[in-house]
Amino acid sequence: MSVSLRLDGVSFSFGGRPLLDRAHLHLSPGWTGLVGPNGAGKSTLLRILEGSLPVSGRTPEPPELRILRVQQGIEAPSERVQAFAAAWDRAALRWFSLLELPEDGVARWTTLSPGQRRRFQVAAALWARPQVLLLDEPDNHLDLEARERLVEALAHFDGIGVVVSHDRALLDALSTQTVRLHRARLEALPLPWSQAAEVWEADAERARSLNEAADSQRRKAQRRAQQARQQLEAASRAKSRRRVSAKDGDARSSARKGRLAKAEAAHAKRYRQQRAALARAEAQSLDLERPDALGGALTLPSDTPRRRTLLELRIPRLMGGPKLLAEDLDLRLERGDKVWLRGPNGSGKSTLLRALLQAAALPPERVALLPQELSEAEIQGLLARLDALPSQDKGAVLQLLAALGVPPTQVLQTQAPSAGEARKLALALALGRQPWIWVLDEPTHHLDLPARQALQAALRGFEGALLLVTHDQALGQAVCTQTWTLGAPRLTHN
């Protein structure tokens, strides 16, 4: 039986903001990559496809289509994950093996790395054998090897698959169709991400050229209309100075009056023509799609620390529950150091960060920390902090959000920001503190590509110390001068 899922003219708004405006989409078996800026509504679109947000115009075929959505949250194992972990059938064992999952993973969920938890979610979803699988950023927290295994596992799925991701390599390896959610519209191309991006960039370049031409034409029309108005006003003043009485029979005065009247009429006609030309130019300019007035340079301010050593840790062993992560640790982070802490998922990078911060004797305001994940309580705390700021400070934070690609009003009007918006808000709130050190645990998680590029440029220009955990090899190589590699039971420096 053939299966499909359609959206025909679907509209949906949230908090007064349209997320979909008469959107159309046709999904058939195969993987579709869903892309778009943070806050565009990608997670909401997955809920609409799932059917948990009822809308008019959604058509599953057959009507009882089995649809499963894997959300971003990984704080606790879902019922589906628990059922999968308790199963020992052939399918369950296959996914345990392919995704390299520990047999006791659910029992020690809190000690698992976020990447391991994410793999459990995906494995449980594949084990459930849905006809439609909707994945919301499944690649977050995965190292390179785990990402390759994820792609291999998902390639076995033969139903309708939709994956939200900002990972170009994953999208290119998995999807044959790319859908962009852009300004409440859905644009689908039967191409993997890289090729679709080239088409959209070419479209954007043409739009920029049309905008520039239209703006140039509008400015010329404004100048011509202004000149015509000035000439009309001058002709009117000349006529008023040459006023001739109706009883005056002087032929020369009457002729002069006639010439001035004709000149005024000619200038009035030209002025009307130029006004009409200006109106057409302005209408043409308004009809064109304008690029978003978001994005821009991002700066990470810092204050020169009075001490040389900022973080120091000397311990005989680092433990993650019963597991030995590293031994004989003697670590030191000094002002100006930029360290890339790397290692496979589960090696203990986040545990090491916590140990370093607990051992630090720094004023809290001098350390800017961005954790891997933000809980719901932490997100609400960020919104409360933003709301409590004085107007001038709040304006500065909102400007930073705009530089990261988030419309400020969008954050002010919501109590449920997307994961990417929340992450950008955490960055923006920390930017004004002038820390001595930034501790970033997978900072690119949930960030769209423009925000990742802005963050990379800002980290390169940061004058303080940096301790960076990332699986993004390009980011680590671009901004760091030292590497700490954690691999049980040793940590190596180079």
PyMOL commands that set and color helices and strands:
alter all, ss='L'
color gray80, all
select helices_A, chain A and resi 42-50+79-86+90-98+109-111+114-127+144-154+168-174+193-241+251-287+349-359+364-366+376-388+391-403+408-412+419-431+449-461+473-479
alter helices_A, ss='H'
color red, helices_A
select strands_A, chain A and resi 4-14+17-27+30-35+58-61+67-70+132-136+160-164+177-182+185-189+309-320+323-334+338-342+367-370+437-441+465-469+482-487+490-493
alter strands_A, ss='S'
color yellow, strands_A
deselect
rebuild
show_as cartoon
